[in-house]
Amino acid sequence: MLFTLAHSPQHCDFSLLINMVAQDDALLLMQDGVLAALDSSEACDRMIQQVQSVYVLSEDLAARGLVGQISHKITLIDYTGFVALTEKHAQQTAW
């Protein structure tokens, strides 16, 4: 399953989300969800420990002026990569 997070981790039940993501699932951070990727933040640390495949949409990161401020353990993707994730994961859950 592909989970997408479009809200700041402070404005959703972030703990529930990362607990729902299974080993074969992926988590894509987009819109304000990219804030969860900020290096050394509590959200980022918990996410990296619990979620195996984490991606961040580079366009949304750039729009918020956060390029270079995210954890190196998170994979940057563009819209083409987003499409590839949706093709790989037939089911999607949006947060």
PyMOL Python script that loads the backbone (N, CA, C, O; Angstrom):
from pymol import cmd

cmd.read_pdbstr("""\
ATOM      1  N   MET A   1       0.848  -1.172   0.000  1.00  0.00           N
ATOM      2  CA  MET A   1       0.000   0.000   0.000  1.00  0.00           C
ATOM      3  C   MET A   1       0.891   1.232   0.000  1.00  0.00           C
ATOM      4  O   MET A   1       1.973   1.229   0.588  1.00  0.00           O
ATOM      5  N   LEU A   2       0.433   2.274  -0.657  1.00  0.00           N
ATOM      6  CA  LEU A   2       1.113   3.565  -0.649  1.00  0.00           C
ATOM      7  C   LEU A   2       0.347   4.503   0.271  1.00  0.00           C
ATOM      8  O   LEU A   2      -0.837   4.769   0.064  1.00  0.00           O
ATOM      9  N   PHE A   3       1.034   4.996   1.282  1.00  0.00           N
ATOM     10  CA  PHE A   3       0.469   5.992   2.179  1.00  0.00           C
ATOM     11  C   PHE A   3       1.017   7.347   1.756  1.00  0.00           C
ATOM     12  O   PHE A   3       2.219   7.487   1.533  1.00  0.00           O
ATOM     13  N   THR A   4       0.148   8.344   1.645  1.00  0.00           N
ATOM     14  CA  THR A   4       0.596   9.697   1.335  1.00  0.00           C
ATOM     15  C   THR A   4       0.219  10.606   2.491  1.00  0.00           C
ATOM     16  O   THR A   4      -0.901  10.564   3.001  1.00  0.00           O
ATOM     17  N   LEU A   5       1.181  11.430   2.894  1.00  0.00           N
ATOM     18  CA  LEU A   5       0.948  12.378   3.968  1.00  0.00           C
ATOM     19  C   LEU A   5       1.039  13.777   3.391  1.00  0.00           C
ATOM     20  O   LEU A   5       2.102  14.191   2.927  1.00  0.00           O
ATOM     21  N   ALA A   6      -0.075  14.515   3.416  1.00  0.00           N
ATOM     22  CA  ALA A   6      -0.122  15.865   2.862  1.00  0.00           C
ATOM     23  C   ALA A   6      -0.258  16.929   3.948  1.00  0.00           C
ATOM     24  O   ALA A   6      -0.360  18.117   3.642  1.00  0.00           O
ATOM     25  N   HIS A   7      -0.260  16.516   5.201  1.00  0.00           N
ATOM     26  CA  HIS A   7      -0.421  17.451   6.320  1.00  0.00           C
ATOM     27  C   HIS A   7       0.815  17.420   7.210  1.00  0.00           C
ATOM     28  O   HIS A   7       1.525  16.416   7.265  1.00  0.00           O
ATOM     29  N   SER A   8       1.061  18.498   7.887  1.00  0.00           N
ATOM     30  CA  SER A   8       2.152  18.558   8.848  1.00  0.00           C
ATOM     31  C   SER A   8       1.960  17.451   9.885  1.00  0.00           C
ATOM     32  O   SER A   8       0.827  17.157  10.266  1.00  0.00           O
ATOM     33  N   PRO A   9       3.046  16.835  10.344  1.00  0.00           N
ATOM     34  CA  PRO A   9       2.901  15.793  11.364  1.00  0.00           C
ATOM     35  C   PRO A   9       2.274  16.307  12.655  1.00  0.00           C
ATOM     36  O   PRO A   9       1.759  15.517  13.447  1.00  0.00           O
ATOM     37  N   GLN A  10       2.311  17.618  12.880  1.00  0.00           N
ATOM     38  CA  GLN A  10       1.688  18.203  14.063  1.00  0.00           C
ATOM     39  C   GLN A  10       0.176  18.378  13.896  1.00  0.00           C
ATOM     40  O   GLN A  10      -0.520  18.658  14.872  1.00  0.00           O
ATOM     41  N   HIS A  11      -0.339  18.216  12.677  1.00  0.00           N
ATOM     42  CA  HIS A  11      -1.771  18.419  12.414  1.00  0.00           C
ATOM     43  C   HIS A  11      -2.479  17.142  11.977  1.00  0.00           C
ATOM     44  O   HIS A  11      -3.501  17.196  11.294  1.00  0.00           O
ATOM     45  N   CYS A  12      -1.937  16.000  12.370  1.00  0.00           N
ATOM     46  CA  CYS A  12      -2.591  14.720  12.077  1.00  0.00           C
ATOM     47  C   CYS A  12      -2.144  13.716  13.141  1.00  0.00           C
ATOM     48  O   CYS A  12      -1.291  14.021  13.975  1.00  0.00           O
ATOM     49  N   ASP A  13      -2.720  12.537  13.103  1.00  0.00           N
ATOM     50  CA  ASP A  13      -2.314  11.484  14.039  1.00  0.00           C
ATOM     51  C   ASP A  13      -1.120  10.758  13.417  1.00  0.00           C
ATOM     52  O   ASP A  13      -1.250   9.653  12.889  1.00  0.00           O
ATOM     53  N   PHE A  14       0.034  11.399  13.492  1.00  0.00           N
ATOM     54  CA  PHE A  14       1.241  10.897  12.849  1.00  0.00           C
ATOM     55  C   PHE A  14       1.664   9.547  13.410  1.00  0.00           C
ATOM     56  O   PHE A  14       2.106   8.676  12.661  1.00  0.00           O
ATOM     57  N   SER A  15       1.534   9.366  14.713  1.00  0.00           N
ATOM     58  CA  SER A  15       1.896   8.089  15.333  1.00  0.00           C
ATOM     59  C   SER A  15       1.065   6.946  14.770  1.00  0.00           C
ATOM     60  O   SER A  15       1.597   5.874  14.482  1.00  0.00           O
ATOM     61  N   LEU A  16      -0.223   7.165  14.611  1.00  0.00           N
ATOM     62  CA  LEU A  16      -1.087   6.141  14.037  1.00  0.00           C
ATOM     63  C   LEU A  16      -0.663   5.819  12.609  1.00  0.00           C
ATOM     64  O   LEU A  16      -0.600   4.654  12.218  1.00  0.00           O
ATOM     65  N   LEU A  17      -0.377   6.852  11.844  1.00  0.00           N
ATOM     66  CA  LEU A  17       0.038   6.641  10.454  1.00  0.00           C
ATOM     67  C   LEU A  17       1.274   5.763  10.374  1.00  0.00           C
ATOM     68  O   LEU A  17       1.266   4.759   9.662  1.00  0.00           O
ATOM     69  N   ILE A  18       2.335   6.116  11.087  1.00  0.00           N
ATOM     70  CA  ILE A  18       3.560   5.326  10.940  1.00  0.00           C
ATOM     71  C   ILE A  18       3.417   3.924  11.523  1.00  0.00           C
ATOM     72  O   ILE A  18       4.134   3.011  11.114  1.00  0.00           O
ATOM     73  N   ASN A  19       2.503   3.742  12.469  1.00  0.00           N
ATOM     74  CA  ASN A  19       2.246   2.396  12.985  1.00  0.00           C
ATOM     75  C   ASN A  19       1.471   1.543  11.993  1.00  0.00           C
ATOM     76  O   ASN A  19       1.535   0.315  12.054  1.00  0.00           O
ATOM     77  N   MET A  20       0.739   2.174  11.081  1.00  0.00           N
ATOM     78  CA  MET A  20      -0.052   1.438  10.083  1.00  0.00           C
ATOM     79  C   MET A  20       0.779   0.974   8.883  1.00  0.00           C
ATOM     80  O   MET A  20       0.397   0.029   8.194  1.00  0.00           O
ATOM     81  N   VAL A  21       1.897   1.625   8.637  1.00  0.00           N
ATOM     82  CA  VAL A  21       2.708   1.305   7.464  1.00  0.00           C
ATOM     83  C   VAL A  21       3.449  -0.010   7.702  1.00  0.00           C
ATOM     84  O   VAL A  21       4.249  -0.125   8.631  1.00  0.00           O
ATOM     85  N   ALA A  22       3.175  -0.994   6.856  1.00  0.00           N
ATOM     86  CA  ALA A  22       3.802  -2.310   6.966  1.00  0.00           C
ATOM     87  C   ALA A  22       5.133  -2.335   6.216  1.00  0.00           C
ATOM     88  O   ALA A  22       5.495  -1.369   5.544  1.00  0.00           O
ATOM     89  N   GLN A  23       5.851  -3.438   6.337  1.00  0.00           N
ATOM     90  CA  GLN A  23       7.186  -3.557   5.762  1.00  0.00           C
ATOM     91  C   GLN A  23       7.194  -3.383   4.238  1.00  0.00           C
ATOM     92  O   GLN A  23       8.125  -2.778   3.706  1.00  0.00           O
ATOM     93  N   ASP A  24       6.204  -3.885   3.537  1.00  0.00           N
ATOM     94  CA  ASP A  24       6.168  -3.790   2.071  1.00  0.00           C
ATOM     95  C   ASP A  24       5.507  -2.515   1.572  1.00  0.00           C
ATOM     96  O   ASP A  24       5.424  -2.297   0.363  1.00  0.00           O
ATOM     97  N   ASP A  25       5.037  -1.674   2.478  1.00  0.00           N
ATOM     98  CA  ASP A  25       4.363  -0.434   2.106  1.00  0.00           C
ATOM     99  C   ASP A  25       5.378   0.680   1.877  1.00  0.00           C
ATOM    100  O   ASP A  25       6.564   0.539   2.174  1.00  0.00           O
ATOM    101  N   ALA A  26       4.874   1.797   1.339  1.00  0.00           N
ATOM    102  CA  ALA A  26       5.702   2.986   1.145  1.00  0.00           C
ATOM    103  C   ALA A  26       4.954   4.191   1.705  1.00  0.00           C
ATOM    104  O   ALA A  26       3.723   4.220   1.733  1.00  0.00           O
ATOM    105  N   LEU A  27       5.715   5.175   2.147  1.00  0.00           N
ATOM    106  CA  LEU A  27       5.150   6.421   2.654  1.00  0.00           C
ATOM    107  C   LEU A  27       5.717   7.561   1.829  1.00  0.00           C
ATOM    108  O   LEU A  27       6.934   7.728   1.742  1.00  0.00           O
ATOM    109  N   LEU A  28       4.832   8.347   1.223  1.00  0.00           N
ATOM    110  CA  LEU A  28       5.230   9.510   0.433  1.00  0.00           C
ATOM    111  C   LEU A  28       4.811  10.774   1.158  1.00  0.00           C
ATOM    112  O   LEU A  28       3.638  10.958   1.481  1.00  0.00           O
ATOM    113  N   LEU A  29       5.780  11.643   1.410  1.00  0.00           N
ATOM    114  CA  LEU A  29       5.522  12.925   2.049  1.00  0.00           C
ATOM    115  C   LEU A  29       5.356  13.967   0.949  1.00  0.00           C
ATOM    116  O   LEU A  29       6.218  14.119   0.083  1.00  0.00           O
ATOM    117  N   MET A  30       4.230  14.684   0.999  1.00  0.00           N
ATOM    118  CA  MET A  30       3.943  15.693  -0.010  1.00  0.00           C
ATOM    119  C   MET A  30       3.270  16.888   0.649  1.00  0.00           C
ATOM    120  O   MET A  30       2.877  16.813   1.813  1.00  0.00           O
ATOM    121  N   GLN A  31       3.134  17.978  -0.074  1.00  0.00           N
ATOM    122  CA  GLN A  31       2.558  19.210   0.456  1.00  0.00           C
ATOM    123  C   GLN A  31       3.192  19.510   1.822  1.00  0.00           C
ATOM    124  O   GLN A  31       4.416  19.462   1.938  1.00  0.00           O
ATOM    125  N   ASP A  32       2.403  19.817   2.857  1.00  0.00           N
ATOM    126  CA  ASP A  32       2.982  20.120   4.176  1.00  0.00           C
ATOM    127  C   ASP A  32       3.524  18.873   4.884  1.00  0.00           C
ATOM    128  O   ASP A  32       4.196  18.990   5.908  1.00  0.00           O
ATOM    129  N   GLY A  33       3.243  17.702   4.353  1.00  0.00           N
ATOM    130  CA  GLY A  33       3.786  16.473   4.913  1.00  0.00           C
ATOM    131  C   GLY A  33       5.299  16.403   4.825  1.00  0.00           C
ATOM    132  O   GLY A  33       5.925  15.640   5.561  1.00  0.00           O
ATOM    133  N   VAL A  34       5.909  17.202   3.918  1.00  0.00           N
ATOM    134  CA  VAL A  34       7.364  17.203   3.793  1.00  0.00           C
ATOM    135  C   VAL A  34       8.045  17.667   5.081  1.00  0.00           C
ATOM    136  O   VAL A  34       9.231  17.405   5.284  1.00  0.00           O
ATOM    137  N   LEU A  35       7.311  18.347   5.941  1.00  0.00           N
ATOM    138  CA  LEU A  35       7.881  18.800   7.217  1.00  0.00           C
ATOM    139  C   LEU A  35       8.320  17.619   8.093  1.00  0.00           C
ATOM    140  O   LEU A  35       9.196  17.765   8.944  1.00  0.00           O
ATOM    141  N   ALA A  36       7.712  16.464   7.880  1.00  0.00           N
ATOM    142  CA  ALA A  36       8.087  15.273   8.645  1.00  0.00           C
ATOM    143  C   ALA A  36       9.487  14.792   8.288  1.00  0.00           C
ATOM    144  O   ALA A  36      10.069  13.997   9.027  1.00  0.00           O
ATOM    145  N   ALA A  37      10.038  15.255   7.177  1.00  0.00           N
ATOM    146  CA  ALA A  37      11.361  14.812   6.723  1.00  0.00           C
ATOM    147  C   ALA A  37      12.499  15.668   7.252  1.00  0.00           C
ATOM    148  O   ALA A  37      13.663  15.374   6.980  1.00  0.00           O
ATOM    149  N   LEU A  38      12.194  16.719   8.001  1.00  0.00           N
ATOM    150  CA  LEU A  38      13.249  17.597   8.503  1.00  0.00           C
ATOM    151  C   LEU A  38      14.231  16.814   9.368  1.00  0.00           C
ATOM    152  O   LEU A  38      13.845  16.166  10.341  1.00  0.00           O
ATOM    153  N   ASP A  39      15.487  16.884   8.999  1.00  0.00           N
ATOM    154  CA  ASP A  39      16.533  16.123   9.664  1.00  0.00           C
ATOM    155  C   ASP A  39      16.558  16.408  11.164  1.00  0.00           C
ATOM    156  O   ASP A  39      16.484  17.560  11.592  1.00  0.00           O
ATOM    157  N   SER A  40      16.662  15.353  11.942  1.00  0.00           N
ATOM    158  CA  SER A  40      16.754  15.394  13.409  1.00  0.00           C
ATOM    159  C   SER A  40      15.470  15.829  14.109  1.00  0.00           C
ATOM    160  O   SER A  40      15.483  16.041  15.321  1.00  0.00           O
ATOM    161  N   SER A  41      14.367  15.969  13.382  1.00  0.00           N
ATOM    162  CA  SER A  41      13.100  16.264  14.054  1.00  0.00           C
ATOM    163  C   SER A  41      12.570  14.981  14.687  1.00  0.00           C
ATOM    164  O   SER A  41      12.940  13.880  14.279  1.00  0.00           O
ATOM    165  N   GLU A  42      11.712  15.128  15.673  1.00  0.00           N
ATOM    166  CA  GLU A  42      11.126  13.956  16.333  1.00  0.00           C
ATOM    167  C   GLU A  42      10.351  13.101  15.340  1.00  0.00           C
ATOM    168  O   GLU A  42      10.449  11.874  15.357  1.00  0.00           O
ATOM    169  N   ALA A  43       9.579  13.757  14.472  1.00  0.00           N
ATOM    170  CA  ALA A  43       8.788  13.024  13.474  1.00  0.00           C
ATOM    171  C   ALA A  43       9.693  12.230  12.545  1.00  0.00           C
ATOM    172  O   ALA A  43       9.417  11.068  12.247  1.00  0.00           O
ATOM    173  N   CYS A  44      10.760  12.845  12.091  1.00  0.00           N
ATOM    174  CA  CYS A  44      11.685  12.179  11.172  1.00  0.00           C
ATOM    175  C   CYS A  44      12.358  10.992  11.845  1.00  0.00           C
ATOM    176  O   CYS A  44      12.452   9.914  11.259  1.00  0.00           O
ATOM    177  N   ASP A  45      12.818  11.183  13.055  1.00  0.00           N
ATOM    178  CA  ASP A  45      13.493  10.105  13.774  1.00  0.00           C
ATOM    179  C   ASP A  45      12.579   8.900  13.966  1.00  0.00           C
ATOM    180  O   ASP A  45      13.000   7.763  13.752  1.00  0.00           O
ATOM    181  N   ARG A  46      11.336   9.139  14.366  1.00  0.00           N
ATOM    182  CA  ARG A  46      10.384   8.033  14.566  1.00  0.00           C
ATOM    183  C   ARG A  46      10.057   7.357  13.240  1.00  0.00           C
ATOM    184  O   ARG A  46       9.973   6.131  13.161  1.00  0.00           O
ATOM    185  N   MET A  47       9.875   8.165  12.202  1.00  0.00           N
ATOM    186  CA  MET A  47       9.514   7.631  10.895  1.00  0.00           C
ATOM    187  C   MET A  47      10.625   6.733  10.348  1.00  0.00           C
ATOM    188  O   MET A  47      10.352   5.646   9.839  1.00  0.00           O
ATOM    189  N   ILE A  48      11.858   7.182  10.453  1.00  0.00           N
ATOM    190  CA  ILE A  48      12.990   6.407   9.937  1.00  0.00           C
ATOM    191  C   ILE A  48      13.149   5.093  10.695  1.00  0.00           C
ATOM    192  O   ILE A  48      13.536   4.083  10.107  1.00  0.00           O
ATOM    193  N   GLN A  49      12.859   5.097  11.980  1.00  0.00           N
ATOM    194  CA  GLN A  49      12.969   3.877  12.777  1.00  0.00           C
ATOM    195  C   GLN A  49      11.884   2.861  12.432  1.00  0.00           C
ATOM    196  O   GLN A  49      12.121   1.655  12.506  1.00  0.00           O
ATOM    197  N   GLN A  50      10.697   3.336  12.054  1.00  0.00           N
ATOM    198  CA  GLN A  50       9.557   2.439  11.885  1.00  0.00           C
ATOM    199  C   GLN A  50       9.159   2.154  10.447  1.00  0.00           C
ATOM    200  O   GLN A  50       8.526   1.132  10.184  1.00  0.00           O
ATOM    201  N   VAL A  51       9.505   3.017   9.517  1.00  0.00           N
ATOM    202  CA  VAL A  51       9.044   2.855   8.135  1.00  0.00           C
ATOM    203  C   VAL A  51      10.247   2.587   7.246  1.00  0.00           C
ATOM    204  O   VAL A  51      11.228   3.331   7.260  1.00  0.00           O
ATOM    205  N   GLN A  52      10.158   1.520   6.477  1.00  0.00           N
ATOM    206  CA  GLN A  52      11.284   1.104   5.656  1.00  0.00           C
ATOM    207  C   GLN A  52      11.449   1.956   4.388  1.00  0.00           C
ATOM    208  O   GLN A  52      12.578   2.284   4.023  1.00  0.00           O
ATOM    209  N   SER A  53      10.365   2.315   3.718  1.00  0.00           N
ATOM    210  CA  SER A  53      10.431   3.045   2.451  1.00  0.00           C
ATOM    211  C   SER A  53       9.737   4.397   2.588  1.00  0.00           C
ATOM    212  O   SER A  53       8.509   4.474   2.584  1.00  0.00           O
ATOM    213  N   VAL A  54      10.529   5.462   2.709  1.00  0.00           N
ATOM    214  CA  VAL A  54      10.001   6.820   2.860  1.00  0.00           C
ATOM    215  C   VAL A  54      10.499   7.668   1.697  1.00  0.00           C
ATOM    216  O   VAL A  54      11.688   7.672   1.378  1.00  0.00           O
ATOM    217  N   TYR A  55       9.573   8.385   1.071  1.00  0.00           N
ATOM    218  CA  TYR A  55       9.886   9.243  -0.064  1.00  0.00           C
ATOM    219  C   TYR A  55       9.348  10.642   0.213  1.00  0.00           C
ATOM    220  O   TYR A  55       8.377  10.813   0.950  1.00  0.00           O
ATOM    221  N   VAL A  56       9.989  11.638  -0.388  1.00  0.00           N
ATOM    222  CA  VAL A  56       9.515  13.008  -0.269  1.00  0.00           C
ATOM    223  C   VAL A  56       9.477  13.614  -1.664  1.00  0.00           C
ATOM    224  O   VAL A  56      10.405  13.438  -2.455  1.00  0.00           O
ATOM    225  N   LEU A  57       8.400  14.325  -1.957  1.00  0.00           N
ATOM    226  CA  LEU A  57       8.213  14.938  -3.271  1.00  0.00           C
ATOM    227  C   LEU A  57       9.081  16.191  -3.355  1.00  0.00           C
ATOM    228  O   LEU A  57       8.868  17.153  -2.616  1.00  0.00           O
ATOM    229  N   SER A  58      10.050  16.174  -4.250  1.00  0.00           N
ATOM    230  CA  SER A  58      11.050  17.242  -4.325  1.00  0.00           C
ATOM    231  C   SER A  58      10.435  18.602  -4.653  1.00  0.00           C
ATOM    232  O   SER A  58      10.908  19.620  -4.147  1.00  0.00           O
ATOM    233  N   GLU A  59       9.404  18.644  -5.477  1.00  0.00           N
ATOM    234  CA  GLU A  59       8.763  19.912  -5.824  1.00  0.00           C
ATOM    235  C   GLU A  59       8.132  20.577  -4.605  1.00  0.00           C
ATOM    236  O   GLU A  59       8.210  21.797  -4.461  1.00  0.00           O
ATOM    237  N   ASP A  60       7.510  19.796  -3.729  1.00  0.00           N
ATOM    238  CA  ASP A  60       6.900  20.355  -2.523  1.00  0.00           C
ATOM    239  C   ASP A  60       7.965  20.781  -1.520  1.00  0.00           C
ATOM    240  O   ASP A  60       7.785  21.755  -0.790  1.00  0.00           O
ATOM    241  N   LEU A  61       9.058  20.058  -1.489  1.00  0.00           N
ATOM    242  CA  LEU A  61      10.178  20.432  -0.631  1.00  0.00           C
ATOM    243  C   LEU A  61      10.765  21.775  -1.082  1.00  0.00           C
ATOM    244  O   LEU A  61      11.027  22.652  -0.259  1.00  0.00           O
ATOM    245  N   ALA A  62      10.964  21.925  -2.375  1.00  0.00           N
ATOM    246  CA  ALA A  62      11.512  23.172  -2.919  1.00  0.00           C
ATOM    247  C   ALA A  62      10.550  24.334  -2.704  1.00  0.00           C
ATOM    248  O   ALA A  62      10.984  25.446  -2.404  1.00  0.00           O
ATOM    249  N   ALA A  63       9.252  24.093  -2.853  1.00  0.00           N
ATOM    250  CA  ALA A  63       8.251  25.149  -2.688  1.00  0.00           C
ATOM    251  C   ALA A  63       8.252  25.703  -1.264  1.00  0.00           C
ATOM    252  O   ALA A  63       7.852  26.847  -1.045  1.00  0.00           O
ATOM    253  N   ARG A  64       8.695  24.908  -0.304  1.00  0.00           N
ATOM    254  CA  ARG A  64       8.727  25.337   1.095  1.00  0.00           C
ATOM    255  C   ARG A  64      10.125  25.769   1.540  1.00  0.00           C
ATOM    256  O   ARG A  64      10.343  26.061   2.716  1.00  0.00           O
ATOM    257  N   GLY A  65      11.074  25.807   0.593  1.00  0.00           N
ATOM    258  CA  GLY A  65      12.424  26.252   0.900  1.00  0.00           C
ATOM    259  C   GLY A  65      13.182  25.309   1.818  1.00  0.00           C
ATOM    260  O   GLY A  65      14.021  25.755   2.601  1.00  0.00           O
ATOM    261  N   LEU A  66      12.905  24.016   1.736  1.00  0.00           N
ATOM    262  CA  LEU A  66      13.494  23.045   2.648  1.00  0.00           C
ATOM    263  C   LEU A  66      14.533  22.124   1.999  1.00  0.00           C
ATOM    264  O   LEU A  66      14.964  21.147   2.612  1.00  0.00           O
ATOM    265  N   VAL A  67      14.934  22.433   0.766  1.00  0.00           N
ATOM    266  CA  VAL A  67      15.934  21.609   0.092  1.00  0.00           C
ATOM    267  C   VAL A  67      17.223  21.647   0.915  1.00  0.00           C
ATOM    268  O   VAL A  67      17.674  22.715   1.330  1.00  0.00           O
ATOM    269  N   GLY A  68      17.802  20.489   1.142  1.00  0.00           N
ATOM    270  CA  GLY A  68      19.030  20.399   1.916  1.00  0.00           C
ATOM    271  C   GLY A  68      18.826  20.297   3.414  1.00  0.00           C
ATOM    272  O   GLY A  68      19.796  20.217   4.167  1.00  0.00           O
ATOM    273  N   GLN A  69      17.580  20.300   3.857  1.00  0.00           N
ATOM    274  CA  GLN A  69      17.300  20.250   5.288  1.00  0.00           C
ATOM    275  C   GLN A  69      16.646  18.943   5.723  1.00  0.00           C
ATOM    276  O   GLN A  69      16.234  18.807   6.875  1.00  0.00           O
ATOM    277  N   ILE A  70      16.550  17.973   4.798  1.00  0.00           N
ATOM    278  CA  ILE A  70      15.900  16.714   5.151  1.00  0.00           C
ATOM    279  C   ILE A  70      16.931  15.625   5.414  1.00  0.00           C
ATOM    280  O   ILE A  70      18.096  15.743   5.034  1.00  0.00           O
ATOM    281  N   SER A  71      16.482  14.580   6.062  1.00  0.00           N
ATOM    282  CA  SER A  71      17.349  13.449   6.370  1.00  0.00           C
ATOM    283  C   SER A  71      17.837  12.790   5.079  1.00  0.00           C
ATOM    284  O   SER A  71      17.089  12.661   4.111  1.00  0.00           O
ATOM    285  N   HIS A  72      19.091  12.380   5.086  1.00  0.00           N
ATOM    286  CA  HIS A  72      19.649  11.678   3.928  1.00  0.00           C
ATOM    287  C   HIS A  72      19.104  10.251   3.806  1.00  0.00           C
ATOM    288  O   HIS A  72      19.372   9.571   2.816  1.00  0.00           O
ATOM    289  N   LYS A  73      18.348   9.798   4.796  1.00  0.00           N
ATOM    290  CA  LYS A  73      17.766   8.454   4.761  1.00  0.00           C
ATOM    291  C   LYS A  73      16.416   8.419   4.045  1.00  0.00           C
ATOM    292  O   LYS A  73      15.799   7.362   3.919  1.00  0.00           O
ATOM    293  N   ILE A  74      15.963   9.585   3.577  1.00  0.00           N
ATOM    294  CA  ILE A  74      14.686   9.691   2.875  1.00  0.00           C
ATOM    295  C   ILE A  74      14.968   9.935   1.393  1.00  0.00           C
ATOM    296  O   ILE A  74      15.837  10.733   1.041  1.00  0.00           O
ATOM    297  N   THR A  75      14.236   9.248   0.543  1.00  0.00           N
ATOM    298  CA  THR A  75      14.466   9.317  -0.896  1.00  0.00           C
ATOM    299  C   THR A  75      13.679  10.459  -1.530  1.00  0.00           C
ATOM    300  O   THR A  75      12.462  10.550  -1.369  1.00  0.00           O
ATOM    301  N   LEU A  76      14.381  11.324  -2.250  1.00  0.00           N
ATOM    302  CA  LEU A  76      13.733  12.396  -3.012  1.00  0.00           C
ATOM    303  C   LEU A  76      13.191  11.832  -4.315  1.00  0.00           C
ATOM    304  O   LEU A  76      13.887  11.096  -5.015  1.00  0.00           O
ATOM    305  N   ILE A  77      11.942  12.177  -4.644  1.00  0.00           N
ATOM    306  CA  ILE A  77      11.379  11.781  -5.933  1.00  0.00           C
ATOM    307  C   ILE A  77      10.662  12.976  -6.545  1.00  0.00           C
ATOM    308  O   ILE A  77      10.311  13.931  -5.852  1.00  0.00           O
ATOM    309  N   ASP A  78      10.450  12.907  -7.859  1.00  0.00           N
ATOM    310  CA  ASP A  78       9.684  13.936  -8.560  1.00  0.00           C
ATOM    311  C   ASP A  78       8.323  13.340  -8.912  1.00  0.00           C
ATOM    312  O   ASP A  78       7.983  12.250  -8.451  1.00  0.00           O
ATOM    313  N   TYR A  79       7.545  14.054  -9.730  1.00  0.00           N
ATOM    314  CA  TYR A  79       6.207  13.559 -10.074  1.00  0.00           C
ATOM    315  C   TYR A  79       6.258  12.247 -10.852  1.00  0.00           C
ATOM    316  O   TYR A  79       5.353  11.422 -10.726  1.00  0.00           O
ATOM    317  N   THR A  80       7.295  12.045 -11.648  1.00  0.00           N
ATOM    318  CA  THR A  80       7.445  10.775 -12.363  1.00  0.00           C
ATOM    319  C   THR A  80       7.633   9.637 -11.364  1.00  0.00           C
ATOM    320  O   THR A  80       7.075   8.553 -11.534  1.00  0.00           O
ATOM    321  N   GLY A  81       8.420   9.889 -10.325  1.00  0.00           N
ATOM    322  CA  GLY A  81       8.599   8.891  -9.270  1.00  0.00           C
ATOM    323  C   GLY A  81       7.319   8.628  -8.505  1.00  0.00           C
ATOM    324  O   GLY A  81       7.056   7.502  -8.084  1.00  0.00           O
ATOM    325  N   PHE A  82       6.520   9.678  -8.327  1.00  0.00           N
ATOM    326  CA  PHE A  82       5.212   9.536  -7.674  1.00  0.00           C
ATOM    327  C   PHE A  82       4.324   8.599  -8.486  1.00  0.00           C
ATOM    328  O   PHE A  82       3.670   7.716  -7.930  1.00  0.00           O
ATOM    329  N   VAL A  83       4.303   8.794  -9.796  1.00  0.00           N
ATOM    330  CA  VAL A  83       3.511   7.923 -10.669  1.00  0.00           C
ATOM    331  C   VAL A  83       4.015   6.482 -10.571  1.00  0.00           C
ATOM    332  O   VAL A  83       3.215   5.548 -10.517  1.00  0.00           O
ATOM    333  N   ALA A  84       5.329   6.302 -10.547  1.00  0.00           N
ATOM    334  CA  ALA A  84       5.894   4.953 -10.425  1.00  0.00           C
ATOM    335  C   ALA A  84       5.465   4.294  -9.116  1.00  0.00           C
ATOM    336  O   ALA A  84       5.176   3.098  -9.092  1.00  0.00           O
ATOM    337  N   LEU A  85       5.420   5.067  -8.022  1.00  0.00           N
ATOM    338  CA  LEU A  85       4.952   4.515  -6.747  1.00  0.00           C
ATOM    339  C   LEU A  85       3.491   4.090  -6.826  1.00  0.00           C
ATOM    340  O   LEU A  85       3.121   3.048  -6.285  1.00  0.00           O
ATOM    341  N   THR A  86       2.657   4.884  -7.494  1.00  0.00           N
ATOM    342  CA  THR A  86       1.236   4.519  -7.606  1.00  0.00           C
ATOM    343  C   THR A  86       1.059   3.283  -8.473  1.00  0.00           C
ATOM    344  O   THR A  86       0.132   2.502  -8.258  1.00  0.00           O
ATOM    345  N   GLU A  87       1.937   3.098  -9.450  1.00  0.00           N
ATOM    346  CA  GLU A  87       1.864   1.887 -10.279  1.00  0.00           C
ATOM    347  C   GLU A  87       2.311   0.661  -9.489  1.00  0.00           C
ATOM    348  O   GLU A  87       1.766  -0.428  -9.670  1.00  0.00           O
ATOM    349  N   LYS A  88       3.292   0.831  -8.621  1.00  0.00           N
ATOM    350  CA  LYS A  88       3.815  -0.278  -7.825  1.00  0.00           C
ATOM    351  C   LYS A  88       2.845  -0.694  -6.722  1.00  0.00           C
ATOM    352  O   LYS A  88       2.730  -1.876  -6.399  1.00  0.00           O
ATOM    353  N   HIS A  89       2.152   0.286  -6.150  1.00  0.00           N
ATOM    354  CA  HIS A  89       1.233   0.020  -5.032  1.00  0.00           C
ATOM    355  C   HIS A  89      -0.198   0.259  -5.506  1.00  0.00           C
ATOM    356  O   HIS A  89      -0.611   1.403  -5.697  1.00  0.00           O
ATOM    357  N   ALA A  90      -0.940  -0.811  -5.692  1.00  0.00           N
ATOM    358  CA  ALA A  90      -2.298  -0.720  -6.226  1.00  0.00           C
ATOM    359  C   ALA A  90      -3.251   0.015  -5.277  1.00  0.00           C
ATOM    360  O   ALA A  90      -4.190   0.675  -5.723  1.00  0.00           O
ATOM    361  N   GLN A  91      -3.009  -0.100  -3.995  1.00  0.00           N
ATOM    362  CA  GLN A  91      -3.867   0.566  -3.016  1.00  0.00           C
ATOM    363  C   GLN A  91      -3.156   1.785  -2.446  1.00  0.00           C
ATOM    364  O   GLN A  91      -1.935   1.808  -2.289  1.00  0.00           O
ATOM    365  N   GLN A  92      -3.965   2.802  -2.140  1.00  0.00           N
ATOM    366  CA  GLN A  92      -3.402   4.040  -1.588  1.00  0.00           C
ATOM    367  C   GLN A  92      -4.297   4.551  -0.466  1.00  0.00           C
ATOM    368  O   GLN A  92      -5.522   4.451  -0.529  1.00  0.00           O
ATOM    369  N   THR A  93      -3.657   5.101   0.561  1.00  0.00           N
ATOM    370  CA  THR A  93      -4.357   5.752   1.656  1.00  0.00           C
ATOM    371  C   THR A  93      -3.779   7.145   1.829  1.00  0.00           C
ATOM    372  O   THR A  93      -2.572   7.304   2.013  1.00  0.00           O
ATOM    373  N   ALA A  94      -4.628   8.142   1.771  1.00  0.00           N
ATOM    374  CA  ALA A  94      -4.189   9.540   1.897  1.00  0.00           C
ATOM    375  C   ALA A  94      -4.455  10.061   3.295  1.00  0.00           C
ATOM    376  O   ALA A  94      -5.527   9.838   3.857  1.00  0.00           O
ATOM    377  N   TRP A  95      -3.468  10.762   3.860  1.00  0.00           N
ATOM    378  CA  TRP A  95      -3.569  11.377   5.185  1.00  0.00           C
ATOM    379  C   TRP A  95      -3.443  12.851   5.055  1.00  0.00           C
ATOM    380  O   TRP A  95      -3.501  13.566   6.055  1.00  0.00           O
TER     381      TRP A  95
END
""", "prot")
cmd.dss("prot")
cmd.show_as("cartoon", "prot")
cmd.util.cbc("prot")
cmd.orient("prot")
